[in-house]
Amino acid sequence: MSVHSIMVNLNNSGNVIMTNAPPLDFVPNVEMPNAPNLVRPNTVRPNTVRQLRARAEFHARMANQEARIKAAEKAQEKAIKNAVKKAAEEKARETAIKNAAKKAEDNARNEAVRLSRAEAAAAKAAARAKREKSNRNIAAAKKAAENAKKAAENAKKAAENAEKAKKAKNAAANKAAANKAAANKAAANKAAANKAAANKAAANAKKAAENAEKAKKAKKLAANAIVKNVDNKLKVIKNGPGSKEIKNKLGTKVYRKASLKLHPQRPDGNNESFVKLGKAFHNFQSEIGTKVTAGFNETWTG
């Protein structure tokens, strides 16, 4: 029986590499009496349930937000339609008032012309009746005077109607001006409110980004603190009593517990700290002589 010392390591692919192995013409029986447990990173299963729950909550929030946006758009569209309809009705009413005022003015003008003609006819009939003094002429003068009186009443009524129409026209114009001023003021207030809301949203977004950055830094500091704590524990184990196998077992336990917290697929995981943790454990194994599966003898009969 011959005993050969062989160095055994794992490459990046996880395959076993043996160095200083003699050429063999048979299949040896390789014994690894003191082989430690292999620790391979990236074997921690992600918290699938938490991820699925978070994804479902995210989709629910997005659906609610989309529904609120659609409802707001629909309400805004309805408000615009109502505003357009109301503006059209106001426009039609204003046009009708203007037309009525114009018609009343024309009527008053025509009645004034009729009054002038009736007065002229009455004066002419009265002069003729006075000159000729006949019953026929007297009756004609009387009738002309009655027509002139009636024309005067009509002219007065037409003038009153024209004045009322003018007042209504002025009132409509003032109301239209007031509505326009109110619309301009409302538009200005809405623009100011939108600007304020945009500024507030920008400030909230900036604050959220700052909080996210702070949370990221705090998370990184916490992860680095875990790595430092593990490194200190590994140093205590390395410098403490016991065989390298016992130290490796204790160090592996510390490493595994920390790796469950720092794995990138964990909610509180951090890839950079996880790599640092792996390097710290790798250095620990190298220093105590149990780097992966190295540092033991292989025996077989030859």
C-alpha positions in Angstrom: 0.0 0.0 0.0 1.3 3.4 -0.8 0.0 6.8 0.4 0.1 9.8 -1.8 -0.8 13.4 -0.7 -3.1 15.0 -3.3 -4.5 18.5 -3.3 -8.2 18.7 -4.2 -10.0 21.9 -5.1 -13.1 23.1 -6.9 -12.9 25.2 -10.0 -15.3 27.9 -11.0 -17.7 25.4 -12.6 -17.8 23.3 -9.3 -15.7 20.4 -10.7 -13.1 18.7 -8.5 -9.5 19.4 -9.5 -6.8 17.0 -8.2 -3.1 18.1 -8.3 0.0 15.9 -7.6 -1.9 12.8 -8.6 0.3 9.9 -9.9 -0.6 8.2 -13.3 -3.0 5.3 -12.7 -3.8 2.3 -14.8 -6.7 1.3 -12.6 -9.7 3.0 -10.9 -8.6 3.8 -7.3 -10.7 3.8 -4.2 -10.5 7.5 -3.1 -11.2 8.0 0.6 -12.0 11.5 2.0 -12.2 10.9 5.7 -12.1 14.5 6.8 -13.9 16.2 3.9 -15.9 19.2 5.1 -19.4 20.1 3.9 -19.3 21.9 0.5 -20.8 25.3 0.7 -21.8 26.7 -2.6 -23.2 30.2 -2.8 -26.3 31.1 -4.8 -28.1 28.0 -3.6 -30.6 29.8 -1.3 -34.1 29.6 -2.6 -35.8 32.9 -3.0 -38.8 33.8 -0.8 -41.2 32.9 -3.6 -44.4 33.5 -1.5 -43.3 37.0 -0.5 -42.3 37.8 -4.1 -45.6 36.6 -5.5 -47.6 38.5 -2.8 -45.6 41.7 -3.5 -46.2 41.2 -7.3 -49.9 40.7 -6.7 -50.1 43.9 -4.5 -48.2 45.8 -7.1 -50.6 44.8 -9.9 -53.6 45.6 -7.7 -52.2 49.1 -7.0 -51.6 49.6 -10.7 -55.2 48.5 -11.6 -56.7 50.8 -9.0 -54.6 53.7 -10.3 -55.6 53.0 -13.9 -59.3 52.8 -12.8 -58.9 56.2 -11.0 -57.3 57.8 -14.1 -60.0 56.5 -16.4 -62.7 57.8 -14.0 -61.0 61.2 -13.8 -60.7 61.3 -17.6 -64.4 60.4 -18.1 -65.5 63.0 -15.5 -63.3 65.6 -17.2 -64.7 64.7 -20.7 -68.3 65.0 -19.3 -67.5 68.4 -17.7 -66.1 69.7 -21.0 -69.2 68.6 -22.9 -71.4 70.3 -20.3 -69.3 73.4 -20.5 -69.5 73.5 -24.3 -73.3 72.9 -24.2 -73.8 75.7 -21.6 -71.5 78.1 -23.7 -73.6 77.3 -26.8 -76.9 78.0 -24.9 -75.5 81.3 -23.5 -74.3 82.3 -27.0 -77.8 81.5 -28.5 -79.5 83.4 -25.7 -77.2 86.4 -26.2 -77.8 86.3 -29.9 -81.6 86.2 -29.4 -81.5 89.2 -27.0 -79.4 91.1 -29.5 -81.9 90.3 -32.3 -84.8 91.3 -30.1 -83.2 94.6 -29.2 -82.5 95.3 -32.9 -86.1 94.5 -33.8 -87.5 96.7 -31.0 -85.3 99.6 -32.2 -86.5 99.2 -35.7 -90.1 99.0 -34.5 -89.7 102.2 -32.5 -88.1 103.9 -35.4 -91.0 102.9 -37.7 -93.6 103.9 -35.1 -91.9 107.3 -34.8 -92.2 107.7 -38.6 -95.9 106.7 -38.5 -96.4 109.2 -35.7 -94.8 112.0 -37.7 -97.0 111.1 -40.7 -100.2 110.9 -38.6 -99.4 114.2 -36.9 -98.8 115.8 -40.3 -102.0 114.4 -41.6 -104.0 115.5 -38.6 -102.6 119.0 -38.9 -103.4 119.1 -42.5 -107.0 117.9 -41.9 -107.5 120.4 -39.1 -106.3 123.3 -41.2 -108.6 122.2 -44.1 -111.6 121.8 -41.7 -110.9 125.3 -40.3 -110.6 126.7 -43.7 -113.7 125.1 -45.3 -115.7 124.5 -42.1 -117.7 121.5 -43.6 -118.9 118.6 -41.6 -117.0 116.2 -43.8 -113.7 118.1 -43.2 -114.4 118.4 -39.5 -115.0 114.6 -39.2 -111.8 113.9 -41.3 -109.8 116.2 -39.0 -111.2 114.5 -35.9 -110.3 111.0 -37.3 -106.8 112.2 -38.3 -106.4 113.5 -34.7 -107.4 110.2 -33.3 -105.0 108.4 -35.7 -102.3 110.7 -34.6 -103.1 110.1 -30.9 -103.1 106.3 -31.5 -99.8 106.6 -33.4 -98.3 108.5 -30.5 -99.4 105.8 -28.1 -97.9 103.1 -30.4 -94.7 105.1 -30.7 -94.4 105.6 -26.9 -95.0 101.8 -26.4 -92.4 101.0 -29.1 -89.9 103.3 -27.5 -90.5 101.7 -24.1 -90.0 98.2 -25.6 -86.9 99.4 -27.3 -85.6 100.8 -24.0 -86.3 97.5 -22.3 -84.6 95.5 -25.1 -81.6 97.8 -24.8 -81.4 97.2 -21.1 -81.7 93.4 -21.6 -79.0 93.6 -24.3 -76.7 95.6 -21.9 -77.4 93.1 -19.1 -76.6 90.2 -21.4 -73.4 91.8 -22.4 -72.5 92.5 -18.8 -73.3 88.9 -17.9 -71.2 87.6 -20.8 -68.3 89.8 -19.7 -68.7 88.6 -16.1 -68.9 84.9 -17.3 -65.8 85.5 -19.4 -63.9 87.1 -16.5 -65.0 84.2 -14.2 -63.9 81.7 -16.8 -60.5 83.4 -17.1 -60.2 83.5 -13.3 -61.2 79.9 -13.0 -58.7 79.0 -15.7 -56.0 81.0 -14.0 -56.8 79.3 -10.6 -56.8 75.9 -12.2 -53.5 76.6 -13.9 -52.1 77.8 -10.6 -53.5 74.7 -8.8 -52.1 72.4 -11.5 -48.7 74.1 -11.2 -48.8 73.8 -7.4 -49.8 70.1 -7.8 -47.0 69.6 -10.2 -44.5 71.3 -7.9 -45.8 69.2 -5.0 -45.6 66.0 -7.0 -42.1 66.9 -8.1 -41.2 67.6 -4.4 -42.7 64.3 -3.3 -40.9 62.5 -6.1 -37.6 64.1 -5.1 -38.3 63.3 -1.4 -39.2 59.7 -2.3 -36.0 59.4 -4.3 -34.0 60.8 -1.4 -35.8 58.4 1.0 -35.1 55.5 -1.4 -31.4 56.5 -1.6 -31.3 56.8 2.2 -33.0 53.4 2.5 -30.5 51.9 0.0 -27.6 53.3 1.9 -29.0 52.1 5.3 -29.6 48.7 3.7 -26.0 48.6 2.4 -24.6 49.7 5.8 -26.7 47.0 7.6 -25.4 44.4 5.1 -21.8 45.6 5.6 -22.3 45.4 9.3 -23.4 41.8 9.0 -20.3 41.0 6.9 -18.0 42.7 9.4 -19.7 40.9 12.3 -19.2 37.6 10.5 -15.6 38.4 9.7 -15.0 39.1 13.4 -16.7 35.9 14.4 -14.5 34.0 11.9 -11.4 35.6 13.3 -12.4 34.5 16.8 -13.1 31.0 15.6 -9.8 30.9 13.6 -7.7 32.0 16.6 -9.6 29.9 19.1 -9.0 26.3 20.2 -10.0 23.2 18.3 -9.1 21.3 15.1 -9.4 22.9 11.7 -12.4 20.6 11.0 -14.3 21.9 14.1 -13.3 25.5 13.2 -14.5 24.9 9.6 -17.8 23.5 10.9 -18.4 26.5 13.2 -17.3 29.0 10.5 -19.6 27.3 8.0 -22.6 27.6 10.4 -21.9 31.3 10.8 -21.5 31.8 7.0 -24.7 30.0 6.2 -26.7 32.0 8.7 -25.4 35.2 7.3 -25.8 34.1 3.6 -29.5 33.5 4.2 -29.9 37.2 5.0 -27.5 38.7 2.4 -28.4 36.5 -0.6 -29.4 38.8 -3.6 -32.7 37.0 -4.0 -33.7 37.8 -0.4 -35.8 41.0 0.3 -32.9 42.4 2.4 -30.2 40.9 0.3 -27.2 42.7 -1.2 -25.1 41.4 -4.0 -21.9 43.4 -3.1 -22.1 42.4 0.6 -22.9 38.8 -0.4 -19.7 38.7 -2.5 -17.7 40.2 0.5 -19.2 37.5 2.8 -18.1 34.8 0.4 -14.6 36.2 0.2 -14.4 36.4 4.0 -15.4 32.8 4.3 -13.0 31.8 1.5 -10.1 33.6 3.3 -11.1 31.9 6.6 -11.0 28.4 5.0 -7.7 29.2 3.4 -6.1 30.4 6.6 -7.3 27.3 8.7 -6.4 25.0 5.8 -9.8 23.8 4.8 -10.3 25.8 1.6 -13.3 24.0 0.0 -12.2 20.3 0.2 -8.4 20.8 0.3 -5.9 19.8 3.0 -6.6 16.1 3.5 -4.9 12.8 2.3 -6.2 10.4 -0.3 -5.4 6.8 0.3 -5.7 3.8 -1.9 -3.8 0.4 -2.5 -1.4 0.3 -5.3 
